[in-house]
Amino acid sequence: METKLLTVDPIKDVEVVQALGSATRIEILNLLRLKGPLNVNEIAAHMGLPQSTTATNLKSLEKAGLIQTHTMKASKGNQKICSSIYGEILIRFDDRTNLSNDVVSVSMPIGLFTEFEVEAPCGLCSVNNVIGMLDVQEVFLDPQRMQAALLWFTRGYVEYKFPNNAKVSGRPIRKIEFSAELSSETPATNANWPSDISIWINGIKAGYWTSPGDFGDRRGMYSPSWWKLSGSQYGKLKTWSIDERGTWIDGAMVSTQTITSLGIPDHHSIRFRIGIDEKAENPGGLNIFGKGFGDFDQDIVMTIYF
């Protein structure tokens, strides 16, 4: 089995560093790496800890994206199965001299897409209300989409145009990153509903991440109180990084596309498309969570490293 590497920036990935700042949580990660997926009771028994203490530590690890969970039926009710994602974790201290000049970040509201093609079930909502009618593709043309804080669809894509600061400045790019909070999409929710979520940069596919499910076991940390509990509540914060070596998702290489092959300096804008590839093995839909929804109070963020 391939060992996944997670590269952690201690400044940007504070939540991950905090999750690792506990001997108990590190032992849990090592246990899952050695034993494979385990339920909460099994982990508590191995660790010699109360179930409540174990559940609290697992919640921290899941929130930081260090483990993944899904719910399965047990002899009595349901059980949460936990599994490790990474075999190696590297904390990297970058040279941050002249950081403000060498790094440019742009936050793109999720409703400001410039092109789309979606299939129902689909919809948009702001932090205050549902926008237009549900499951009607034409609502994605509604001017109120600019206020969207959550959007979803089962097939298709949305595309955004980011400003190309590299073209303006004429400076070479060392790395470009895109981060967003994502999950699968299915009517109601289902933690075991895999979906291959792909991105394209300037029309070139740059890898995909398989979301394990559509999460609704609890309310998202920022999801408004009016939003139905049976609806998608939160996702996983995923970061695509493209440099001179290839394309990475949270430190794991997923594609051989590089900064050079994407031809970013040749375009006046950077077109970022995200959606479900027509040939996806797991076409399980897509939720994109923006500011005011989910577990991370952010929109789609592009960061350029010169």
MOSULZI-V834680 format. One record per pair of residues at least 24 apart in sequence whose ideal C-beta (glycine too) atoms are under 8 Angstrom apart, sorted by the first residue. I is the first residue (numbers start at 1). J is the second residue. Records with the same first field share a line. If there is no record, write none. Layout:
I: J  J
//
This chain:
3: 86  87  88
4: 85  86  87  88  251  252
5: 86  87  88  89  90  251  252
6: 66  85  86  88  89  90  250  251  252
7: 90  92  248  250  251
8: 89  90  91  92  251
9: 92  94
10: 91  92  93
11: 96
15: 63  64
16: 64  65  66
17: 91
18: 60  64
19: 60  61  63  64  66
20: 64  66  89
22: 57  60
24: 49  53  57
25: 57  60  61
28: 54  57  58  61  67
29: 61  66  67  84
32: 67  82  83  84
33: 84  87
36: 83
37: 81  82  83
38: 81  82  83
39: 74  79  80  81  82
40: 79  80  82
41: 79
43: 82
58: 82
63: 295
65: 236  237  250
68: 212
69: 191
70: 191  192  212  213
71: 191  192  217
72: 192
86: 251  252
90: 251
101: 306
102: 305  306
103: 303  304  305  306
104: 165  303  304  306
105: 301  302  303  304
106: 162  163  165  301  302  303
107: 298  299  300  301
108: 160  162  272  299  300  301  302
109: 146  148  290  291  299
110: 148  149  150  151  158  180  288  289  290  299  300
111: 145  146  147  148  149  151  290
112: 145  146  160
113: 140  145  158  159  160
114: 159  160  161
115: 158  159  273
116: 140  156  157  158  159
117: 156  157  275
118: 153  154  155  156  157  158
119: 153  154  155  156
120: 153  154
121: 152  153  154  185  187  285
122: 151  152  153  154  156
123: 151  152  153
124: 148  150  151
125: 149  150  151  227
126: 292
127: 224  291  292  293
128: 224  226
129: 226
148: 290
149: 289  290  291  292  293
150: 227  232  287  288  289  290  293  294
151: 287  288  290
152: 185  232  285  286  287  288
153: 185  275  285  286
154: 185  186  276  283  285  286
155: 275  276  283  285
156: 275  276
157: 200  273  274  275  276
158: 273  274  275  288
159: 200  271  272  273  274
160: 271  272  273  300
161: 269  270  271  272
162: 269  270  271  272  302
163: 269  270
164: 264  265  267  268  269  270
165: 304
166: 264  265  304  306
167: 264  265  267  268
169: 306
171: 306
172: 265  306
173: 259  264  265  304  305  306
174: 243  244  259  305  306
175: 241  242  243  259  304  305
176: 201  241  242  243  259  262  264  270  302  303  304  305
177: 239  240  241  242  301  302  303  305
178: 239  240  272  300  301  302  303
179: 237  238  239  240  298  300  301  303
180: 237  238  274  288  289  298  299  300  301
181: 234  235  236  237  238  288  289  290  294  295  296  298
182: 209  211  235  236  238  274  286  287  288  289
183: 211  213  214  215  232  234  235  236  286  287  289
184: 211  212  213  214  284  285  286  287
185: 214  232  284  285  286  287
186: 214  284  285
188: 216  230  231
189: 213  214  215  216  217  230  231  232  233
190: 214
191: 215  216  217
193: 284  285
194: 282  284
195: 276  280  282  283  284  285  286
196: 276  277  280  281  282  283  284
197: 238  274  275  276  286
198: 274  275  276  277  280
199: 240  272  273  274
200: 271  272  273  274
201: 242  257  262  264  270  271  272  273
202: 262  263  264  267  270  271
203: 271  273
204: 257  261  262  263
205: 255  257  277
206: 240  242  247  255  257  262
207: 240  247  249  254  255  257
208: 254  277  280
209: 238  249  254
210: 282
211: 235  236  284  286
214: 284  285  287
220: 289  293  294  295
221: 294  295
222: 291  292  293  294  295  296  297
223: 293  294
224: 292  293
227: 293
232: 287
233: 294
234: 289  294  295
235: 287  288  289  294  295
237: 295  296  298
270: 302
272: 300  302
274: 300
//
